Amino acid sequence: MTAAGDSPPLRLTVESRAHGWRVDHYLARLFPNFSRSQFQSAIAEGSVSVNGLVARSSRRLRVNDVLEVTLPQPAVSRIEPEDLPLDVLYEDDSLVAVNKPAGMLVHPGRGNTTGTLAAAVQFHFDSLSDVGGQLRPGIVHRLDRDTSGVLVIARDNQVHHRLSRQFEAREVEKEYRAICWGTVDLDSDYIETHIDKHPKQREKMRVCGPGGRARDAVTFYEVLERFGAFSHVRLLPKTGRTHQLRVHMAYLGHPILADRQYGGDRPGAGELPIERQALHALRLKLVHPARDEPIEFKAPLPDDLAATLDRLRIGDGAVPS
């Protein structure tokens, strides 16, 4: 990978949570669109400095260190805009909130370069932030491919930074709805674990002990309805780890319905009118980056999830064998 050339370097100040982290680890966490190996290559090429000095990957960070970073240039340098349908929930000069459909990638990934949300917003909006690189125009946060719901897009870099800080500081209120297997015993509770990449299955995450690259993960859940074989739950993640809600519900023994990656594709799942993980980002509340006042976005339950709940409410759902 080569450096981004004409792109000006980003200036970052290290926060307390990253004290003691390696430079490459910190940057890969901060910019998940790029891999750790990409940042290691960029560092080797002199594209990253700490307090004015060229950094090494093994350099351990201290609170208030100042980094200047030229983001790596991906092999595919830009996204071609695509005229794809976009369900816009809210729009102003600073940001856009959209209702992402299930089955759509947020940005290009391995072997998937078209049909993304990033390509759609590139087509529909003239101005978008480029903080995350050319493959993530306006993209501040992500949803899994088969998770539907609210996603916020930044229209300039200043807005992007302000929104990112809110997500990083856990100041954004996020609410999801899910249908899970089995009867969840407690009416509500916190799930507090550590999460890391699965050691053998690279696309999966797992609950693990503290230490190493593990990161703390906290989810509050509340049972809204019980159907015997299934539970309808409200999920409020307090952290934003990859696959967090899916991993946490599987950890409880109640994987999300139709989630093939985490055990939700049990016998009987095919009898219900949903073919993807029954997880929806219902609501997002944050402070508007320009007006400095709370603003909330809501995305209605999609048809497949609503139809599944209707079937379960009349007792016409699948029952595990």
C-alpha positions in Angstrom: 0.0 0.0 0.0 1.1 3.5 -0.8 0.4 6.7 1.0 -2.5 8.8 0.0 -0.3 11.2 -1.9 -2.0 14.6 -2.2 -4.3 14.1 0.8 -3.3 16.3 3.8 -2.3 14.4 6.9 -4.8 14.1 9.7 -3.9 15.4 13.2 -5.0 13.3 16.1 -4.5 13.7 19.9 -4.3 10.4 21.8 -7.1 10.0 24.4 -6.7 8.2 27.8 -8.2 4.9 26.7 -5.4 4.4 24.2 -2.5 5.0 26.7 0.0 2.2 26.1 -1.4 1.0 22.8 0.9 0.5 19.8 0.6 3.0 17.1 -0.5 0.5 14.4 -3.1 -1.0 16.8 -4.5 2.5 17.7 -4.8 3.5 14.0 -6.5 0.3 13.0 -9.1 0.7 15.7 -9.7 4.3 14.8 -10.0 3.7 11.1 -11.6 0.2 10.7 -11.7 0.6 6.9 -8.0 0.0 6.9 -6.2 -3.1 8.2 -3.4 -3.1 10.8 -1.0 -4.4 8.1 -1.9 -1.4 5.9 -1.0 1.0 8.7 2.2 -0.9 9.3 3.2 -0.4 5.7 2.2 3.3 5.9 4.3 3.7 9.1 7.3 2.0 7.4 7.0 4.5 4.5 7.1 7.4 7.0 3.5 8.4 6.7 2.9 8.5 10.4 4.5 10.8 13.0 4.2 11.1 16.8 5.0 14.5 18.3 6.7 15.5 15.1 9.0 12.4 14.9 8.5 9.6 12.3 6.9 6.7 14.2 7.5 3.0 14.4 4.7 0.4 14.6 5.9 -0.7 18.0 5.9 2.8 19.4 3.7 2.8 22.6 1.4 5.8 22.8 0.9 8.2 25.8 -2.1 10.4 26.6 -2.0 13.6 24.6 0.6 12.4 22.1 -0.1 14.2 18.8 -0.2 12.0 15.7 0.0 13.1 12.1 -1.3 10.5 9.7 -1.6 10.2 6.0 -4.1 7.4 5.5 -3.1 4.5 3.3 -4.4 4.5 -0.3 -6.5 1.4 -1.0 -6.1 -0.6 -4.2 -9.4 0.7 -5.4 -9.0 4.4 -4.8 -12.5 5.6 -5.2 -16.2 4.5 -5.3 -18.2 4.9 -8.4 -21.5 6.5 -7.5 -24.5 4.3 -8.1 -28.2 5.3 -8.5 -29.5 3.0 -5.8 -32.7 3.6 -3.8 -32.0 5.4 -0.5 -34.5 5.7 2.3 -33.6 9.1 3.8 -35.0 9.7 7.3 -33.5 13.2 7.8 -31.3 15.6 5.9 -29.7 19.0 6.5 -26.5 20.8 5.6 -24.5 18.9 8.2 -25.7 15.3 8.2 -28.0 12.8 6.7 -29.8 9.9 8.5 -30.7 6.9 6.3 -32.6 3.6 6.9 -30.1 1.0 5.6 -31.9 -2.1 4.2 -30.8 -5.6 5.1 -28.5 -7.1 2.6 -26.6 -3.9 1.7 -22.9 -3.5 2.7 -22.1 -0.1 4.1 -18.8 0.2 2.1 -16.8 -2.1 -0.2 -15.3 -5.2 1.3 -13.5 -8.3 0.2 -15.0 -9.3 -3.2 -17.8 -6.7 -2.9 -17.2 -3.5 -4.7 -20.7 -2.5 -5.9 -24.1 -2.1 -4.5 -22.9 -0.4 -1.3 -24.5 2.3 0.8 -21.3 4.4 0.2 -21.9 4.2 -3.5 -25.6 5.3 -3.0 -24.8 8.3 -0.9 -22.0 9.3 -3.3 -24.7 9.5 -6.0 -27.4 11.2 -4.0 -25.3 13.9 -2.2 -22.9 16.4 -3.6 -20.8 17.0 -0.4 -19.6 14.3 1.9 -16.7 14.0 4.4 -13.6 12.1 3.3 -12.1 11.5 6.7 -12.5 7.8 6.3 -10.9 7.7 2.9 -12.3 7.5 -0.6 -14.1 4.2 0.0 -16.1 5.6 2.9 -17.6 8.9 1.8 -19.5 10.4 4.8 -19.5 7.1 6.7 -19.1 7.7 10.4 -20.2 4.3 11.8 -21.3 0.9 10.4 -24.0 -1.7 10.5 -23.5 -5.3 9.5 -24.6 -6.3 6.0 -27.7 -8.1 7.2 -28.7 -5.6 9.9 -31.2 -2.9 8.9 -31.8 0.5 10.4 -30.6 4.0 11.2 -27.2 5.1 10.0 -25.8 8.6 10.0 -23.8 10.2 7.2 -21.5 13.3 7.7 -21.5 16.0 5.0 -18.2 17.5 5.8 -15.0 16.7 7.7 -15.7 18.9 10.7 -19.1 17.3 11.2 -17.5 13.9 10.8 -14.9 14.6 13.5 -17.6 15.9 15.9 -19.8 12.8 15.3 -16.9 10.4 15.7 -16.0 11.9 19.0 -19.5 11.3 20.3 -19.4 7.7 19.2 -15.9 7.3 20.7 -17.0 8.8 24.0 -20.1 6.6 24.1 -22.4 9.6 24.1 -24.6 8.3 21.3 -27.8 6.5 22.4 -28.4 3.5 20.2 -31.5 1.2 20.4 -32.0 -2.0 18.5 -34.7 -4.6 18.2 -34.1 -8.3 17.9 -35.9 -11.6 17.9 -33.9 -14.3 19.7 -34.2 -18.0 20.2 -35.6 -19.3 23.5 -37.1 -17.7 26.5 -34.8 -15.1 28.0 -35.2 -15.5 31.8 -34.5 -12.1 33.2 -36.8 -9.2 32.2 -33.7 -6.9 31.8 -30.0 -7.0 32.6 -26.5 -5.9 31.5 -24.1 -8.2 29.6 -20.6 -7.2 30.4 -17.8 -9.1 28.7 -14.6 -8.7 26.6 -14.7 -9.4 22.9 -11.9 -10.3 20.4 -11.5 -11.8 17.0 -12.1 -15.5 16.8 -8.7 -17.2 16.6 -9.7 -19.7 13.9 -12.6 -18.1 12.0 -11.5 -14.7 10.8 -15.0 -13.3 10.0 -16.2 -14.0 13.6 -15.9 -12.4 17.0 -16.0 -14.2 20.4 -16.4 -13.5 24.1 -13.0 -13.9 25.8 -11.1 -12.8 28.9 -9.4 -9.4 29.3 -5.9 -8.7 28.0 -4.3 -8.8 24.6 -6.4 -7.2 21.9 -9.7 -7.9 23.8 -12.0 -4.9 24.3 -14.7 -4.4 26.8 -18.2 -4.8 25.5 -21.4 -3.8 27.4 -25.0 -4.3 26.3 -28.2 -3.5 28.2 -31.2 -5.7 27.2 -34.9 -5.7 28.0 -37.4 -8.4 27.1 -40.4 -6.9 25.3 -42.3 -10.1 24.5 -41.9 -13.8 25.0 -43.3 -16.4 22.6 -42.0 -19.6 24.2 -39.6 -20.6 21.5 -38.5 -17.0 20.9 -38.1 -13.6 22.7 -38.5 -10.1 21.3 -35.8 -8.0 22.9 -34.8 -4.3 23.1 -31.0 -3.9 23.0 -29.0 -0.8 24.0 -25.3 -1.2 23.3 -23.1 0.9 25.5 -20.0 0.1 23.5 -19.8 -0.4 19.7 -17.7 -3.5 19.1 -17.9 -5.5 15.9 -20.8 -8.0 16.0 -21.4 -7.0 19.6 -25.1 -7.6 19.9 -25.0 -10.9 17.9 -22.1 -12.2 20.0 -23.7 -11.2 23.3 -27.0 -12.8 22.6 -25.3 -16.0 21.5 -23.2 -15.9 24.6 -26.4 -15.8 26.7 -27.6 -18.9 24.8 -30.2 -16.9 22.9 -28.7 -16.3 19.4 -30.5 -13.9 17.1 -33.0 -15.7 14.8 -31.5 -16.6 11.4 -28.0 -15.4 12.3 -26.1 -18.1 10.5 -22.7 -17.0 11.8 -23.6 -17.2 15.5 -25.9 -20.2 15.8 -29.3 -18.6 14.9 -30.1 -20.9 12.0 -31.5 -23.7 14.1 -34.1 -26.1 12.7 -37.4 -24.3 12.4 -35.9 -20.9 11.5 -37.0 -21.4 7.8 -40.6 -21.6 8.8 -40.6 -17.9 9.7 -40.7 -15.0 7.1 -37.2 -13.8 7.7 -34.0 -14.9 5.9 -31.4 -12.7 7.6 -30.5 -12.0 11.2 -33.5 -10.6 13.0 -31.7 -7.4 14.1 -32.7 -3.8 13.4 -31.2 -0.5 14.5 -34.4 1.2 15.5 -33.2 4.5 17.0 -30.2 6.8 17.2 -29.9 9.8 19.4 -27.0 12.2 19.4 -26.1 15.9 19.7 -26.4 17.8 16.4 -22.8 18.8 15.5 -23.8 22.2 14.2 -26.8 23.2 16.5 -25.4 21.6 19.7 -28.8 20.2 20.6 -30.2 16.6 20.9 -31.6 15.1 17.8 -33.1 11.6 17.3 -33.7 9.4 14.3 -36.0 6.4 14.1 -36.4 3.7 11.4 -39.6 1.7 11.4 -39.4 -2.1 11.7 -38.8 -3.6 8.3 -41.5 -5.8 6.7 -39.7 -9.1 7.3 -39.1 -8.4 11.0 -42.7 -7.1 11.6 -44.2 -10.0 9.7 -42.2 -12.5 11.9 -43.4 -10.8 15.1 -47.0 -11.0 13.8 -46.7 -14.7 13.1 -45.2 -15.3 16.6 -47.9 -13.2 18.3 -50.7 -15.5 16.8 -48.7 -18.6 17.7 -47.9 -19.6 14.2 -44.2 -19.5 14.5 -41.5 -22.2 14.3 -40.9 -24.4 17.3 -37.5 -25.9 17.8 -37.5 -29.7 17.6 
